[in-house]
């Protein structure tokens, strides 16, 4: 009986080994066929354009490095900086007011009134109430109060533009109705 079991086991092992080798042979044959058929496809690189230098032929025009042109540019810049200095100089030598330490977006106009015939605005900054009159300064851009109405404060600010020149601009601070306290 043992010999029959042993013979059956060996037969099963041989049959399984035979099946495995034929699958591997088919797989190897398929791989060799695929390798033989596969051909690389490389597109050729186009040849670069030939560089042809061009001569500099601007004899009649003004040389960009001419001393006369440089002198004119320096005079123009100094004239602009002189005008800019005249605009900002008085602002830099005067004593700063307390509300110039805060940006305009940190201030809220909460009311207005007329005091001794002069318009007065009420501003809330850091939960403190300030009275503002014509000529007072607000904000961090040299903002001077030029007009006070019931609903807004008009300011003239001096700011630097993208080129570094000082320019004036008009800004307003509107009444904040129902603002948080």
VEXZARO-988495 format. One record per residue: residue number from 1; z, y, x of N, C-alpha, C, O in turn. Coordinates in Angstrom, 1 decimal, padded with zeros to 4 digits, always signed. Atoms other than C-alpha are relative to their C-alpha. Example, Ala and Ser with C-alpha at 12.3 -4.5 7.8 and 13.67 -1.06 7.14 Angstrom:
BEGIN
[1,[+000.0,-001.2,+000.9],[+007.8,-004.5,+012.3],[+000.0,+001.2,+000.9],[+000.7,+001.2,+001.9]]
[2,[+000.0,-001.1,-000.9],[+007.1,-001.1,+013.7],[+000.8,+001.1,-000.8],[+000.9,+002.2,-000.3]]
END
This chain:
BEGIN
[1,[+000.0,-001.2,+000.8],[+000.0,+000.0,+000.0],[+000.0,+001.3,+000.9],[-000.7,+002.2,+000.6]]
[2,[+000.0,-001.1,-000.9],[+000.8,+002.3,+002.8],[-001.3,+000.3,+000.6],[-001.7,+001.4,+000.9]]
[3,[+001.3,-000.2,-000.7],[-002.5,+001.7,+004.4],[-001.0,+000.6,-001.0],[-001.9,+001.4,-000.6]]
[4,[+000.9,-000.6,+001.0],[-004.3,+002.6,+001.1],[+000.3,+001.5,-000.1],[-000.6,+002.3,-000.2]]
[5,[-000.4,-001.4,+000.1],[-002.3,+005.9,+000.9],[-000.5,+000.7,+001.3],[-001.0,+001.9,+001.2]]
[6,[+000.4,-000.6,-001.2],[-003.1,+006.6,+004.5],[-001.5,+000.2,+000.1],[-002.0,+001.2,+000.5]]
[7,[+001.5,-000.1,+000.1],[-006.8,+005.8,+004.0],[-000.4,+001.1,-000.9],[-001.4,+001.8,-000.6]]
[8,[+000.4,-001.0,+001.0],[-006.9,+008.1,+000.9],[+000.3,+001.4,+000.6],[-000.5,+002.3,+000.4]]
[9,[-000.3,-001.3,-000.6],[-005.2,+010.9,+002.8],[-001.0,+000.4,+001.0],[-001.5,+001.6,+001.1]]
[10,[+001.0,-000.3,-001.0],[-007.6,+010.7,+005.7],[-001.4,+000.3,-000.6],[-002.1,+001.2,-000.1]]
[11,[+001.3,-000.3,+000.7],[-010.6,+010.6,+003.4],[+000.0,+001.4,-000.6],[-001.0,+002.1,-000.5]]
[12,[-000.1,-001.3,+000.6],[-009.4,+013.7,+001.6],[-000.1,+001.1,+001.1],[-000.8,+002.1,+000.9]]
[13,[+000.0,-001.0,-001.1],[-008.9,+015.5,+004.9],[-001.4,+000.1,+000.6],[-001.9,+001.2,+000.8]]
[14,[+001.4,-000.1,-000.5],[-012.4,+014.6,+006.1],[-000.9,+000.7,-001.0],[-001.8,+001.4,-000.5]]
[15,[+000.9,-000.7,+001.0],[-014.0,+015.7,+002.9],[+000.2,+001.5,+000.0],[-000.7,+002.3,-000.1]]
[16,[-000.3,-001.5,+000.0],[-012.2,+019.1,+003.0],[-000.5,+000.6,+001.3],[-001.1,+001.7,+001.3]]
[17,[+000.5,-000.5,-001.3],[-013.1,+019.5,+006.7],[-001.5,+000.2,-000.1],[-002.1,+001.1,+000.5]]
[18,[+001.5,+000.0,+000.2],[-016.8,+018.8,+005.8],[-000.4,+001.2,-000.8],[-001.4,+001.8,-000.5]]
[19,[+000.3,-001.1,+000.8],[-016.8,+021.4,+003.1],[+000.1,+001.4,+000.7],[-000.7,+002.3,+000.6]]
[20,[-000.3,-001.3,-000.7],[-015.3,+024.1,+005.3],[-001.1,+000.3,+001.0],[-001.5,+001.4,+001.2]]
[21,[+001.0,-000.3,-001.0],[-017.8,+023.7,+008.1],[-001.3,+000.4,-000.5],[-002.0,+001.2,+000.1]]
[22,[+001.3,-000.4,+000.5],[-020.8,+024.0,+005.9],[+000.0,+001.4,-000.5],[-001.0,+002.1,-000.4]]
[23,[-000.1,-001.4,+000.4],[-019.6,+027.3,+004.4],[+000.0,+000.9,+001.2],[-000.6,+002.0,+001.1]]
[24,[+000.0,-000.9,-001.2],[-019.0,+028.7,+007.9],[-001.4,+000.0,+000.6],[-001.8,+001.1,+001.0]]
[25,[+001.3,+000.0,-000.6],[-022.4,+027.6,+009.0],[-000.9,+000.9,-000.8],[-001.8,+001.6,-000.3]]
[26,[+000.8,-000.8,+000.8],[-024.0,+029.3,+006.0],[+000.3,+001.5,+000.2],[-000.6,+002.4,+000.3]]
[27,[-000.4,-001.4,-000.3],[-022.0,+032.5,+006.7],[-000.5,+000.5,+001.3],[-001.0,+001.6,+001.4]]
[28,[+000.6,-000.4,-001.3],[-023.0,+032.5,+010.3],[-001.5,+000.2,+000.0],[-002.0,+001.1,+000.6]]
[29,[+001.4,-000.1,+000.2],[-026.6,+032.0,+009.4],[-000.4,+001.3,-000.7],[-001.3,+002.0,-000.3]]
[30,[+000.3,-001.3,+000.8],[-026.5,+034.9,+006.9],[+000.3,+001.2,+000.9],[-000.5,+002.2,+000.8]]
[31,[-000.3,-001.1,-000.9],[-024.9,+037.2,+009.5],[-001.1,+000.2,+001.0],[-001.4,+001.3,+001.3]]
[32,[+001.1,-000.1,-001.0],[-027.6,+036.4,+012.1],[-001.2,+000.6,-000.6],[-001.9,+001.4,+000.0]]
[33,[+001.2,-000.5,+000.7],[-030.3,+037.1,+009.5],[+000.2,+001.5,-000.2],[-000.8,+002.3,+000.0]]
[34,[-000.3,-001.5,+000.3],[-028.7,+040.5,+008.6],[-000.1,+000.8,+001.3],[-000.7,+001.9,+001.2]]
[35,[+000.1,-000.7,-001.2],[-028.4,+041.5,+012.2],[-001.4,+000.2,+000.5],[-001.8,+001.2,+001.0]]
[36,[+001.4,-000.1,-000.4],[-032.0,+040.7,+012.9],[-000.8,+001.0,-000.9],[-001.7,+001.6,-000.4]]
[37,[+000.7,-000.9,+000.9],[-033.2,+042.7,+009.9],[+000.5,+001.5,+000.1],[-000.3,+002.4,-000.2]]
[38,[-000.5,-001.3,-000.1],[-031.0,+045.7,+010.5],[-000.6,+000.8,+001.2],[-000.5,+000.3,+002.3]]
[39,[+000.6,-000.8,-001.1],[-032.8,+048.4,+012.5],[+000.7,+001.4,-000.2],[+000.7,+002.0,-001.3]]
[40,[-000.6,-001.3,+000.1],[-031.1,+051.7,+013.3],[-001.0,+001.1,-000.3],[-002.2,+001.0,+000.2]]
[41,[+000.9,-001.1,+000.4],[-032.6,+054.8,+011.8],[+000.6,+001.3,+000.6],[+001.5,+001.9,+000.1]]
[42,[-000.4,-001.2,-000.7],[-032.2,+057.8,+014.1],[-001.1,+001.1,-000.2],[-002.2,+000.9,+000.2]]
[43,[+001.0,-001.0,+000.2],[-033.9,+061.0,+013.1],[+000.0,+000.9,+001.3],[+001.0,+001.2,+001.8]]
[44,[+000.1,-000.7,-001.2],[-035.2,+062.9,+016.1],[+000.5,+001.4,-000.2],[+000.3,+002.1,-001.2]]
[45,[-000.5,-001.4,+000.1],[-033.6,+066.3,+016.9],[-001.2,+000.9,+000.4],[-002.0,+000.6,+001.3]]
[46,[+001.1,-001.0,-000.2],[-036.0,+069.2,+016.7],[+000.2,+000.7,+001.3],[+001.4,+001.0,+001.7]]
[47,[-000.1,-000.7,-001.2],[-036.7,+070.9,+019.9],[+000.4,+001.5,-000.2],[-000.1,+002.1,-001.1]]
[48,[-000.5,-001.3,+000.3],[-034.9,+074.3,+020.2],[-001.2,+001.0,+000.3],[-002.1,+000.8,+001.1]]
[49,[+001.0,-001.0,-000.2],[-037.0,+077.5,+020.0],[+000.2,+000.6,+001.4],[+001.3,+000.7,+001.9]]
[50,[+000.0,-000.5,-001.3],[-037.9,+079.0,+023.3],[+000.5,+001.5,-000.1],[-000.1,+002.2,-000.9]]
[51,[-000.5,-001.3,+000.0],[-036.0,+082.2,+024.1],[-001.0,+000.9,+000.8],[-001.4,+000.6,+001.9]]
[52,[+000.9,-000.9,-000.7],[-038.3,+085.1,+024.9],[+000.7,+001.4,+000.1],[+000.9,+002.0,-001.0]]
[53,[-000.7,-001.3,-000.1],[-036.4,+088.2,+026.2],[-000.9,+001.2,-000.4],[-002.1,+001.2,-000.1]]
[54,[+000.7,-001.2,+000.4],[-037.4,+091.6,+024.8],[+000.4,+001.1,+000.9],[+001.6,+001.3,+001.1]]
[55,[-000.4,-001.2,-000.8],[-037.5,+094.7,+027.0],[+000.7,+001.1,-000.9],[+000.3,+001.2,-002.0]]
[56,[-000.7,-001.1,+000.7],[-035.2,+097.6,+026.0],[-000.9,+001.2,+000.2],[-001.0,+001.8,+001.3]]
[57,[+001.0,-001.1,+000.0],[-037.7,+100.3,+025.1],[+000.4,+001.1,-000.9],[-000.2,+001.3,-002.0]]
[58,[-000.4,-001.0,+000.9],[-035.8,+103.2,+023.6],[+000.1,+001.3,+000.9],[+001.2,+001.9,+000.9]]
[59,[+000.0,-001.1,-000.9],[-036.8,+105.9,+026.0],[+000.2,+001.4,-000.6],[+000.9,+002.3,+000.0]]
[60,[-000.1,-001.3,+000.6],[-037.0,+108.8,+023.6],[+001.3,+000.3,-000.7],[+001.7,+001.5,-001.0]]
[61,[-001.2,-000.2,+000.7],[-033.7,+108.3,+021.8],[+001.2,+000.3,+001.0],[+001.1,+000.1,+002.2]]
[62,[-001.1,-000.4,-000.8],[-030.3,+109.5,+023.0],[+000.8,-001.3,+000.5],[+001.0,-002.2,-000.3]]
[63,[-000.8,+001.1,-000.6],[-028.4,+107.1,+025.3],[+001.4,+000.0,-000.6],[+002.0,+001.0,-000.7]]
[64,[-001.3,+000.1,+000.7],[-025.3,+105.8,+023.5],[+001.2,+000.3,+001.0],[+002.3,+000.6,+000.5]]
[65,[-001.0,-000.2,-000.9],[-023.3,+106.3,+026.7],[-000.1,+001.4,+000.7],[+000.5,+001.7,+001.7]]
[66,[+000.2,-001.3,-000.5],[-024.4,+109.9,+027.2],[+001.3,+000.8,-000.1],[+002.0,+000.7,-001.0]]
[67,[-001.2,-000.8,+000.0],[-021.6,+112.3,+028.2],[+000.0,+001.1,-001.1],[+001.1,+001.4,-001.7]]
[68,[+000.1,-001.0,+001.1],[-022.8,+114.9,+025.6],[+000.4,-000.6,-001.3],[+001.2,+000.0,-002.1]]
[69,[-000.3,+000.7,+001.2],[-022.5,+112.4,+022.8],[+001.5,-000.3,+000.0],[+002.2,-000.2,-001.1]]
[70,[-001.4,+000.3,-000.1],[-019.0,+111.4,+024.0],[+000.8,+001.2,-000.3],[+001.9,+001.2,-001.0]]
[71,[-000.7,-001.3,+000.1],[-017.9,+115.0,+024.2],[+000.0,+000.5,-001.5],[+001.0,+000.9,-002.0]]
[72,[+000.1,-000.4,+001.4],[-019.1,+115.7,+020.6],[+000.9,-000.9,-000.8],[+001.6,-000.4,-001.8]]
[73,[-000.8,+000.9,+000.7],[-017.3,+112.7,+019.3],[+001.5,+000.3,+000.2],[+002.3,+000.3,-000.8]]
[74,[-001.4,-000.4,-000.3],[-014.0,+113.7,+021.0],[+000.3,+001.3,-000.7],[+001.5,+001.5,-001.2]]
[75,[-000.3,-001.3,+000.7],[-014.3,+117.3,+019.6],[+000.2,-000.3,-001.5],[+001.1,+000.3,-002.1]]
[76,[-000.1,+000.3,+001.4],[-014.9,+115.9,+016.1],[+001.4,-000.7,-000.3],[+002.0,-000.3,-001.3]]
[77,[-001.2,+000.7,+000.2],[-011.9,+113.6,+016.4],[+001.2,+000.9,+000.1],[+002.2,+000.8,-000.6]]
[78,[-001.1,-001.0,-000.2],[-009.6,+116.4,+017.7],[+000.1,+001.0,-001.2],[+001.2,+001.4,-001.6]]
[79,[+000.0,-000.9,+001.2],[-010.7,+118.7,+014.8],[+000.6,-000.7,-001.2],[+001.4,-000.1,-001.9]]
[80,[-000.6,+000.8,+001.1],[-009.8,+115.9,+012.3],[+001.5,-000.2,+000.2],[+002.2,+000.0,-000.8]]
[81,[-001.4,+000.2,-000.2],[-006.5,+115.2,+013.9],[+000.8,+001.3,-000.1],[+002.0,+001.3,-000.5]]
[82,[-000.6,-001.3,+000.2],[-005.7,+118.9,+013.9],[+000.2,+000.3,-001.4],[+001.3,+000.8,-001.8]]
[83,[-000.2,-000.2,+001.4],[-006.3,+119.1,+010.2],[+001.0,-001.0,-000.6],[+001.8,-000.6,-001.4]]
[84,[-001.0,+001.0,+000.4],[-004.2,+115.9,+009.7],[+001.4,+000.5,+000.4],[+002.3,+000.3,-000.3]]
[85,[-001.3,-000.5,-000.5],[-001.4,+117.4,+011.8],[+000.5,+001.1,-000.8],[+001.7,+001.2,-001.1]]
[86,[-000.4,-001.1,+000.8],[-001.4,+120.5,+009.7],[+000.5,-000.4,-001.3],[+001.4,+000.2,-001.9]]
[87,[-000.4,+000.6,+001.3],[-001.0,+118.4,+006.5],[+001.3,-000.7,+000.1],[+002.2,-000.5,-000.8]]
[88,[-001.2,+000.8,-000.1],[+001.8,+116.2,+007.8],[+001.1,+000.6,+000.7],[+002.3,+000.3,+000.5]]
[89,[-001.0,-000.6,-000.8],[+003.7,+118.4,+010.2],[+001.1,+000.6,-000.8],[+002.3,+000.4,-000.4]]
[90,[-001.1,-000.6,+000.7],[+005.7,+120.4,+007.7],[+000.9,-001.1,-000.7],[+002.1,-000.9,-000.8]]
[91,[-000.8,+001.1,+000.6],[+006.8,+117.1,+006.0],[+000.9,-000.7,+001.0],[+002.0,-001.2,+000.7]]
[92,[-000.7,+000.8,-001.0],[+008.0,+115.6,+009.3],[+001.2,+000.8,+000.5],[+002.2,+000.3,+001.0]]
[93,[-001.0,-000.8,-000.6],[+010.2,+118.6,+010.3],[+001.1,+000.3,-001.0],[+002.2,+000.8,-000.6]]
[94,[-001.0,-000.4,+001.0],[+012.1,+119.1,+007.0],[+001.0,-001.1,-000.1],[+000.8,-002.2,+000.3]]
[95,[-001.1,+001.0,+000.2],[+015.4,+117.3,+006.1],[-000.4,-000.9,-001.2],[-000.9,-000.4,-002.3]]
[96,[+000.4,+001.0,+001.0],[+014.8,+114.2,+004.0],[+001.0,+000.1,-001.1],[+002.2,+000.3,-000.9]]
[97,[-000.9,+000.1,+001.1],[+016.2,+114.0,+000.5],[+000.4,-001.4,-000.3],[-000.3,-002.3,+000.1]]
[98,[-000.5,+001.4,+000.2],[+018.2,+111.0,-000.8],[-001.0,-001.0,-000.6],[-001.0,-002.1,-000.3]]
[99,[+000.9,+000.9,+000.7],[+015.5,+109.6,-003.1],[-001.3,-000.3,+000.8],[-002.1,-001.1,+000.3]]
[100,[+001.1,+000.4,-000.9],[+013.0,+109.4,-000.2],[+000.2,-001.3,+000.7],[-000.7,-001.8,+001.3]]
[101,[-000.3,+001.3,-000.6],[+014.7,+106.3,+001.0],[-000.4,-001.2,-000.9],[-000.2,-002.3,-000.4]]
[102,[+000.4,+001.1,+000.9],[+013.5,+104.3,-002.0],[-001.5,+000.0,-000.3],[-002.1,+001.1,-000.4]]
[103,[+001.4,+000.0,+000.4],[+010.0,+103.2,-002.9],[-000.1,+000.4,-001.5],[+000.9,+000.2,-002.2]]
[104,[+000.1,-000.4,+001.4],[+008.6,+104.5,-006.2],[+000.2,-001.1,-001.0],[+000.7,-000.9,-002.1]]
[105,[-000.2,+001.1,+001.0],[+008.6,+101.1,-007.8],[+001.4,-000.4,-000.2],[+001.7,-001.3,-001.1]]
[106,[-001.4,+000.3,+000.2],[+012.4,+100.9,-007.4],[+000.6,+001.1,-000.9],[+001.8,+001.0,-001.2]]
[107,[-000.5,-001.1,+000.8],[+012.7,+104.1,-009.5],[-000.5,-000.2,-001.5],[-001.6,-000.7,-001.7]]
[108,[+000.4,+000.0,+001.4],[+012.6,+104.3,-013.3],[+000.4,+001.4,-000.7],[+001.5,+001.8,-000.6]]
[109,[-000.2,-001.2,+000.7],[+012.2,+107.5,-015.3],[+000.6,-000.4,-001.4],[+000.0,-001.1,-002.1]]
[110,[-000.7,+000.5,+001.2],[+014.7,+107.1,-018.2],[+000.1,+001.2,-001.0],[+000.6,+001.0,-002.1]]
[111,[-000.1,-001.1,+001.0],[+014.5,+110.6,-019.8],[-000.4,+001.3,+000.7],[-000.6,+001.4,+001.9]]
[112,[+000.3,-001.4,-000.5],[+013.8,+114.3,-019.5],[+000.8,+001.0,-000.9],[+001.1,+000.7,-002.0]]
[113,[-000.6,-001.1,+000.8],[+015.5,+117.5,-020.6],[-000.3,+001.3,+000.7],[-000.9,+001.4,+001.7]]
[114,[+000.2,-001.3,-000.5],[+015.3,+121.2,-020.1],[+001.4,+000.6,+000.3],[+002.2,+000.7,-000.6]]
[115,[-001.3,-000.5,-000.5],[+018.2,+122.7,-018.1],[-000.3,+001.4,+000.5],[-001.0,+001.6,+001.5]]
[116,[+000.1,-001.4,-000.4],[+018.4,+126.5,-017.8],[-001.5,+000.4,+000.0],[-001.9,+001.2,+000.8]]
[117,[+001.5,-000.4,+000.2],[+014.7,+126.8,-019.0],[-000.9,-000.8,+001.0],[-002.1,-000.5,+001.0]]
[118,[+000.8,+000.8,-001.0],[+013.5,+124.4,-016.2],[+000.0,-001.5,-000.4],[+001.0,-002.0,-000.8]]
[119,[+000.0,+001.4,+000.3],[+012.3,+120.9,-016.8],[+000.7,-000.9,+001.0],[+000.6,-000.6,+002.2]]
[120,[-000.8,+000.9,-000.9],[+014.5,+118.2,-015.4],[-000.3,-001.5,-000.5],[-000.3,-001.8,-001.7]]
[121,[+000.2,+001.5,+000.3],[+013.8,+114.4,-015.2],[+001.2,-000.8,+000.4],[+001.9,-000.4,+001.4]]
[122,[-001.2,+000.9,-000.3],[+016.4,+111.7,-015.2],[-000.6,-001.3,+000.6],[-001.4,-002.0,-000.1]]
[123,[+000.5,+001.2,-000.6],[+015.7,+108.8,-012.8],[+001.2,-000.9,+000.3],[+002.3,-000.5,+000.6]]
[124,[-001.0,+001.0,-000.4],[+017.6,+105.6,-012.4],[-000.4,-000.8,+001.2],[-001.5,-001.4,+001.2]]
[125,[+000.2,+000.7,-001.3],[+017.8,+104.1,-008.9],[+001.3,-000.7,+000.3],[+002.3,-000.1,+000.5]]
[126,[-001.2,+000.8,-000.3],[+020.2,+101.3,-008.1],[+001.1,+000.2,-000.9],[+002.3,+000.3,-000.5]]
[127,[-001.0,-000.2,+001.1],[+022.0,+101.7,-011.4],[+000.7,+001.4,+000.1],[+001.8,+001.5,-000.4]]
[128,[-000.5,-001.4,-000.1],[+022.7,+105.4,-010.5],[-001.0,+000.9,-000.7],[-002.2,+000.7,-000.6]]
[129,[+000.9,-000.9,+000.7],[+021.3,+108.3,-012.5],[-000.1,+001.3,+000.8],[+000.9,+001.9,+001.2]]
[130,[+000.2,-001.2,-000.8],[+019.7,+111.2,-010.6],[-000.8,+001.0,-000.9],[-001.6,+000.7,-001.7]]
[131,[+000.8,-001.1,+000.6],[+018.4,+114.6,-011.9],[-001.0,+000.5,+001.0],[-000.7,+000.7,+002.2]]
[132,[+001.1,-000.4,-000.9],[+015.1,+115.6,-010.4],[-000.7,+001.2,-000.6],[-001.0,+001.3,-001.8]]
[133,[+000.6,-001.3,+000.4],[+013.6,+119.1,-010.5],[-001.4,+000.1,+000.7],[-001.7,-000.6,+001.6]]
[134,[+001.3,-000.3,-000.7],[+010.2,+120.6,-009.5],[+000.3,+000.3,+001.4],[+001.3,+001.0,+001.7]]
[135,[-000.2,-000.3,-001.5],[+009.9,+120.6,-005.7],[+000.8,-001.1,+000.7],[+000.8,-001.1,+001.9]]
[136,[-000.8,+001.1,-000.7],[+012.2,+117.6,-005.1],[-001.0,-001.0,+000.5],[-002.2,-001.1,+000.1]]
[137,[+000.8,+001.0,-000.6],[+010.9,+114.8,-003.0],[+000.5,-001.4,-000.4],[+001.7,-001.7,-000.5]]
[138,[-000.3,+001.4,+000.4],[+010.7,+111.1,-004.1],[-000.9,-001.0,+000.8],[-002.0,-000.6,+001.2]]
[139,[+000.8,+001.1,-000.5],[+009.5,+107.9,-002.6],[-000.2,+000.1,+001.5],[+000.3,+001.0,+002.2]]
[140,[+000.1,+000.1,-001.4],[+008.5,+106.9,+000.9],[-001.3,+000.6,+000.6],[-001.6,+000.4,+001.8]]
[141,[+001.3,-000.6,-000.5],[+005.1,+108.7,+001.1],[+000.0,+001.5,-000.2],[-001.0,+002.1,-000.6]]
[142,[-000.1,-001.5,+000.0],[+006.3,+112.3,+001.2],[-000.4,+000.5,-001.4],[-001.1,+001.5,-001.5]]
[143,[+000.4,-000.4,+001.3],[+006.0,+112.5,-002.6],[+000.8,+001.2,-000.5],[+002.1,+001.2,-000.6]]
[144,[-000.7,-001.2,+000.5],[+006.8,+116.0,-004.0],[-000.3,+000.2,-001.4],[-001.5,+000.0,-001.9]]
[145,[+000.1,-000.2,+001.5],[+007.4,+116.6,-007.7],[-000.8,+001.3,-000.3],[-000.3,+002.4,+000.1]]
[146,[+000.8,-001.2,+000.3],[+004.7,+119.0,-008.9],[+000.0,+000.3,-001.5],[-000.3,+001.5,-001.9]]
[147,[+000.0,-000.3,+001.4],[+005.0,+118.6,-012.7],[+001.0,-001.0,-000.7],[+001.0,-002.2,-000.3]]
[148,[-000.8,+000.9,+000.7],[+007.6,+117.2,-015.1],[-000.3,+000.2,-001.5],[-000.2,+001.3,-002.0]]
[149,[+000.3,-000.1,+001.4],[+006.7,+116.4,-018.7],[+001.1,-000.9,-000.7],[+001.9,-001.6,+000.0]]
[150,[-000.9,+000.9,+000.8],[+008.6,+114.5,-021.5],[-000.2,-001.5,+000.4],[+000.7,-002.3,+000.2]]
[151,[+000.3,+001.4,-000.2],[+006.9,+111.3,-020.5],[-000.4,-000.4,+001.4],[-000.6,-001.6,+001.7]]
[152,[+000.4,+000.4,-001.4],[+006.1,+111.4,-016.8],[+000.4,+001.1,+001.0],[+000.6,+002.2,+000.7]]
[153,[-000.2,-000.8,-001.1],[+006.7,+112.9,-013.4],[-001.3,-000.1,+000.8],[-001.7,-001.2,+001.2]]
[154,[+001.2,+000.0,-000.9],[+003.6,+114.0,-011.4],[+000.4,+000.3,+001.4],[+001.2,+001.2,+001.7]]
[155,[-000.4,-000.1,-001.4],[+003.9,+113.6,-007.6],[-001.3,+000.3,+000.8],[-002.4,-000.3,+000.5]]
[156,[+001.0,-000.1,-001.0],[+001.7,+114.8,-004.7],[+000.5,-000.8,+001.2],[+001.5,-000.4,+001.8]]
[157,[-000.4,+000.8,-001.2],[+001.9,+112.2,-001.9],[-000.9,+000.2,+001.1],[-002.1,+000.6,+000.9]]
[158,[+000.9,-000.1,-001.2],[+000.6,+112.3,+001.6],[+000.1,-001.4,+000.6],[+001.1,-001.9,+001.1]]
[159,[+000.1,+001.3,-000.5],[-000.6,+108.9,+002.8],[-001.1,-000.2,+001.0],[-002.0,+000.7,+001.1]]
[160,[+001.1,+000.2,-001.0],[-002.7,+107.5,+005.6],[-001.0,-000.9,-000.6],[-000.7,-001.9,-001.3]]
[161,[+001.0,+000.9,+000.5],[-006.0,+106.0,+004.8],[-000.4,-001.0,+001.0],[+000.3,-001.2,+002.0]]
[162,[+000.3,+001.1,-000.9],[-007.7,+103.1,+006.5],[-000.4,+000.4,+001.4],[-000.3,-000.3,+002.3]]
[163,[+000.4,-000.4,-001.3],[-009.0,+105.2,+009.3],[+001.2,+000.7,+000.8],[+001.0,+001.1,+001.9]]
[164,[-001.2,-000.6,-000.7],[-005.5,+106.6,+010.1],[+000.1,+001.5,-000.3],[+001.0,+002.2,+000.1]]
[165,[-000.1,-001.4,+000.4],[-006.2,+110.1,+008.6],[+001.0,+000.2,-001.2],[+001.1,-000.7,-002.0]]
[166,[-000.9,-000.3,+001.0],[-003.6,+111.7,+006.4],[-000.7,+000.7,-001.2],[-001.5,+001.7,-000.9]]
[167,[+000.7,-000.6,+001.2],[-004.8,+112.5,+002.8],[+001.1,+000.2,-001.1],[+002.1,-000.5,-001.1]]
[168,[-000.8,-000.2,+001.2],[-003.2,+113.8,-000.4],[-000.5,-000.9,-001.1],[-001.7,-001.1,-001.3]]
[169,[+000.4,+000.7,+001.3],[-003.1,+111.8,-003.6],[+001.0,+000.3,-001.0],[+002.2,+000.6,-000.7]]
[170,[-000.9,-000.2,+001.1],[-001.6,+112.3,-007.0],[+000.4,-001.3,-000.6],[-000.3,-002.2,-000.7]]
[171,[-000.7,+001.2,+000.5],[+000.8,+109.7,-008.4],[+000.9,+000.5,-001.2],[+001.4,+001.6,-001.2]]
[172,[-000.9,-000.3,+001.1],[+002.8,+109.6,-011.6],[+001.1,-001.1,-000.1],[+000.8,-002.3,+000.2]]
[173,[-001.1,+000.9,+000.3],[+006.1,+108.0,-012.5],[+000.3,+000.2,-001.5],[+000.8,+001.2,-001.9]]
[174,[-000.1,-000.1,+001.4],[+006.1,+107.2,-016.2],[+001.3,-000.3,-000.6],[+002.1,-001.0,+000.0]]
[175,[-001.2,+000.3,+000.7],[+008.9,+107.1,-018.7],[+000.1,-001.5,-000.3],[-000.9,-002.1,-000.8]]
[176,[-000.3,+001.4,+000.3],[+010.4,+103.6,-019.0],[+000.8,-000.1,-001.3],[+002.0,-000.1,-001.2]]
[177,[-000.7,+000.1,+001.3],[+011.3,+103.3,-022.7],[+000.6,-001.4,-000.1],[-000.2,-002.4,+000.1]]
[178,[-000.7,+001.3,+000.1],[+013.8,+100.5,-023.3],[+000.1,-000.8,+001.2],[+000.2,-002.0,+001.2]]
[179,[-000.1,+000.7,-001.3],[+014.1,+099.7,-019.6],[+001.4,-000.7,+000.1],[+002.4,-000.2,-000.5]]
[180,[-001.2,+000.7,-000.2],[+016.8,+097.3,-018.5],[+001.0,+000.9,+000.7],[+000.6,+001.7,+001.6]]
[181,[-001.0,-000.9,-000.7],[+020.1,+098.9,-017.4],[+000.7,-000.7,+001.0],[+001.6,-000.2,+001.7]]
END
